[in-house]
Amino acid sequence: MKILVTGGTGNVGGAVVKELLKRGAKVRVLARKQPEEGKLPAGVEVAIGDLLDPASVEQAMQGIGKLFLLNAVVADELTQALIAYGIARRVGLKHVTYLSVFKVDQFRDVPHFASKLAVENALREFGVPYTILRPGYYMQNDATLKAALTGPGIYPMPIGTAGICAVDTRDLAEAAAISLTQDGHDGQTYDLVGPTLISGPGNAATWSRLLGREIKYAGHNFDQWEQQLRGRAPGWTAFDLRAMLQGYFDRGFASTETEVARVTALLGHPPRSYEKFASETATLWKA
């Protein structure tokens, strides 16, 4: 059965594509334009289309049995997701695995959380078999912090001091592939979390040890962080991500031992730790 992956040329979707191929699945990726040579593994089909163009989405779903639905954090995320899901229902797909977010129902004031919650509700209301994945903070977000960590020596993400859950995107990709290639996952919602919580001071200490220099946590001045982000991203993005991070701080974003045990059972191995991710990343930077 062939599987369509949206967002398959990005970091998360690309990891899902690789995991599906490991399991012998046939994969088609929906992309706005033809990917550069080598961007996708050999054997992956490409359908050119846009999630805001229902005709191109329907064309991309011809001959498809299942869908991995990943939507970027964009202003029209909800519209894109509901178009894709509506077409999936129309053409009779056998399963949809949807990428939501951890504690989505507790952050309804965060625009992209609210969008994902609406999509979850649609999945549960209509008849297409589904699996919902709810990942925590992506560890791989911090792979983009090289300049701050190796330059001024600061850990700039305002994730607070209480501890939040985080997931390695490789574990996310495994969970997605499992849900799409094995039986027993219809109607399930999985919280995807790491083995331990992370914090601003804790991550700073981890990078200090790995990089052999003092790294300081920049703190959690959300007004300042949002203002800085506006210099390199749209204002709505800065607002959205600030609301998310401040929500972590104000309401908590911690996982439980029960959730760790459940994802361990799903994957068949313990989830990867932030320490492991950071160690691998630091080694690449030094190389």
C-alpha positions in Angstrom: 0.0 0.0 0.0 1.4 3.4 -1.0 1.6 6.2 1.6 1.5 9.9 0.9 3.6 12.1 3.1 3.0 15.9 3.3 6.0 17.9 4.4 8.2 15.1 3.2 11.0 17.4 2.1 11.4 18.9 5.6 13.4 17.7 8.6 10.5 15.8 10.3 8.7 14.6 7.2 12.0 13.6 5.6 12.7 11.4 8.7 9.3 9.8 8.4 9.9 9.0 4.7 13.2 7.3 5.6 11.5 5.2 8.4 8.7 4.2 6.0 11.2 3.0 3.4 13.1 1.0 6.1 9.8 -0.9 6.6 9.3 -1.6 2.9 6.6 0.9 2.3 6.0 2.6 -1.0 6.1 6.4 -0.5 4.9 9.5 -2.4 5.7 13.0 -1.2 3.6 16.0 -1.8 5.8 19.0 -2.6 5.2 22.5 -4.0 8.1 22.1 -6.5 10.4 19.4 -7.7 13.0 18.7 -4.8 16.6 19.2 -5.5 18.6 16.2 -6.6 19.4 14.0 -3.6 16.8 15.7 -1.3 14.7 12.5 -1.2 15.8 8.9 -1.1 15.8 6.9 -4.3 12.5 5.3 -5.1 10.3 8.0 -3.5 7.6 9.4 -5.9 7.0 13.2 -6.0 3.6 14.7 -6.5 3.7 18.5 -7.3 0.9 20.3 -5.5 -0.1 22.7 -2.7 -2.3 22.0 0.3 -4.3 25.1 -0.5 -5.1 23.6 -4.0 -7.6 20.8 -3.5 -7.4 19.6 -7.1 -3.6 19.0 -6.8 -4.1 17.3 -3.4 -6.7 15.0 -4.9 -4.4 14.2 -7.8 -1.6 13.4 -5.4 -3.8 11.0 -3.5 -4.7 8.9 -6.6 -3.4 5.3 -5.9 -2.7 6.1 -2.3 -3.9 4.0 0.6 -2.7 6.0 3.7 -1.6 9.5 4.6 0.9 11.0 7.0 -0.5 14.5 7.5 2.1 17.1 8.6 1.3 20.8 8.4 3.8 23.6 8.8 3.2 26.2 11.4 1.7 28.8 9.1 -1.2 31.3 9.3 -3.5 29.1 7.3 -2.5 25.8 8.9 -6.1 24.8 9.8 -7.4 25.4 6.2 -4.5 23.3 4.8 -5.1 20.4 7.2 -8.8 20.3 6.7 -8.5 20.4 2.9 -6.1 17.4 3.0 -8.3 15.5 5.4 -11.4 16.3 3.5 -9.8 15.0 0.3 -8.6 11.9 2.1 -12.2 11.2 3.2 -13.5 11.8 -0.3 -11.1 9.4 -2.1 -11.5 6.8 0.6 -8.1 6.5 2.2 -7.7 3.6 4.7 -5.8 5.5 7.4 -4.5 9.0 8.3 -1.7 9.5 10.8 -1.8 13.2 12.0 1.0 15.1 13.6 -0.5 17.2 16.4 1.3 18.4 19.5 1.6 17.4 23.2 -1.0 18.8 25.6 -2.8 20.4 22.6 -6.1 20.7 24.6 -4.4 22.8 27.3 -3.0 25.5 25.0 -6.1 26.7 23.1 -4.9 30.3 23.1 -1.8 29.3 21.0 -2.8 29.6 17.3 -1.1 26.5 16.0 -2.2 24.4 19.0 -5.8 25.5 18.4 -5.6 24.6 14.7 -4.3 21.1 15.6 -7.0 20.6 18.2 -9.6 21.4 15.6 -8.1 18.8 13.2 -8.0 16.2 16.0 -11.7 16.8 16.6 -12.5 16.3 12.9 -10.5 13.1 12.8 -12.6 11.7 15.7 -15.9 12.9 14.2 -15.7 11.3 10.8 -15.1 7.7 9.7 -11.6 7.5 8.4 -9.3 5.3 10.6 -6.7 7.5 12.3 -3.7 7.8 14.6 -2.8 11.0 16.4 0.8 11.7 17.4 1.4 14.4 20.0 5.1 15.2 20.2 6.7 17.5 22.8 9.3 20.1 22.1 11.6 19.0 19.2 15.1 18.4 20.4 16.3 19.1 16.9 15.1 22.7 17.3 18.3 23.2 19.3 20.5 22.1 16.4 19.8 25.6 15.0 21.4 27.3 18.0 25.0 26.8 17.0 25.7 30.5 16.6 24.4 31.4 20.0 26.1 28.5 21.8 29.5 28.7 20.1 29.5 32.5 19.9 28.3 34.5 22.9 27.8 31.3 24.8 24.1 31.5 25.7 21.3 29.1 25.5 18.6 31.4 24.2 15.3 29.3 24.2 13.1 30.6 27.0 11.9 27.2 28.1 12.0 28.0 31.8 13.3 26.2 34.8 10.6 23.7 35.8 11.2 21.1 33.1 9.3 20.4 29.9 9.1 17.3 27.7 11.0 17.0 24.5 11.2 14.4 21.8 13.9 13.4 19.3 12.4 13.6 15.8 13.9 10.2 15.0 11.6 8.7 17.6 8.7 10.7 16.1 9.5 9.3 12.7 9.6 5.7 14.0 6.2 6.2 15.7 4.7 7.5 12.5 6.0 4.7 10.4 4.9 2.1 13.0 1.3 3.5 13.0 1.2 3.4 9.1 2.7 0.0 8.6 1.5 -2.1 11.5 -2.0 -3.0 12.8 -3.4 -2.0 16.1 -3.1 1.7 16.0 -6.4 2.8 14.7 -8.1 5.4 17.0 -5.0 5.7 19.1 -3.4 9.0 20.4 0.2 8.7 21.4 2.1 11.3 23.4 5.7 11.3 22.1 8.1 12.3 24.8 11.8 11.8 25.8 13.0 9.9 28.9 13.6 13.0 31.0 12.5 16.6 31.1 14.6 19.5 29.9 15.0 23.0 31.2 16.9 26.2 30.2 19.5 25.9 32.9 19.8 22.2 32.4 20.3 22.5 28.7 22.9 25.3 29.2 24.8 22.9 31.6 24.6 20.1 29.0 26.1 22.3 26.3 28.7 23.7 28.6 30.0 20.2 29.3 29.9 19.1 25.6 31.4 22.3 24.2 34.0 22.7 26.9 33.0 26.3 27.6 30.5 28.2 29.9 27.0 28.4 28.4 24.5 30.6 30.3 20.7 30.4 30.1 19.4 33.6 28.7 16.4 33.5 30.9 12.7 33.9 30.0 12.0 37.5 29.1 9.2 36.8 26.7 8.7 40.4 25.5 12.4 40.6 24.5 12.4 37.1 22.9 9.3 37.9 20.8 10.8 41.3 19.7 14.0 39.6 18.7 12.2 37.0 16.7 10.2 39.6 14.8 13.5 40.7 13.2 13.8 37.4 11.3 10.2 36.0 11.1 6.7 37.3 10.5 5.0 39.0 13.4 2.3 36.4 13.6 5.0 33.7 14.0 6.7 35.6 16.8 3.3 36.0 18.6 2.4 32.3 18.1 5.7 30.9 19.4 5.9 33.4 22.2 2.4 32.3 23.3 3.5 28.7 23.2 6.7 29.2 25.2 5.1 31.4 27.8 2.4 28.8 28.1 5.0 26.2 28.9 6.3 28.5 31.6 2.9 29.4 33.0 1.0 26.1 32.8 3.7 23.5 32.5 4.6 21.1 29.7 5.9 18.1 31.6 5.4 14.5 30.7 4.8 11.6 33.1 6.5 8.2 33.7 3.3 6.6 32.3 3.7 8.5 29.0 7.4 7.6 28.8 6.5 3.9 29.4 3.8 4.0 26.7 6.1 5.5 24.0 8.8 3.0 25.0 6.3 0.2 24.3 5.3 1.7 21.0 8.9 2.1 19.8 10.2 -1.1 21.2 13.1 0.8 22.8 13.5 3.7 25.2 13.1 7.1 23.6 16.3 9.0 22.9 17.5 11.5 25.4 18.4 15.2 25.0 21.9 14.3 26.2 22.3 11.9 23.3 21.0 14.3 20.8 23.2 17.1 22.1 26.3 14.9 22.2 25.8 13.8 18.6 25.2 17.4 17.5 28.2 18.8 19.3 30.4 16.1 17.7 29.1 17.2 14.2 29.8 20.8 15.0 33.4 20.0 16.1 34.0 18.0 13.0 
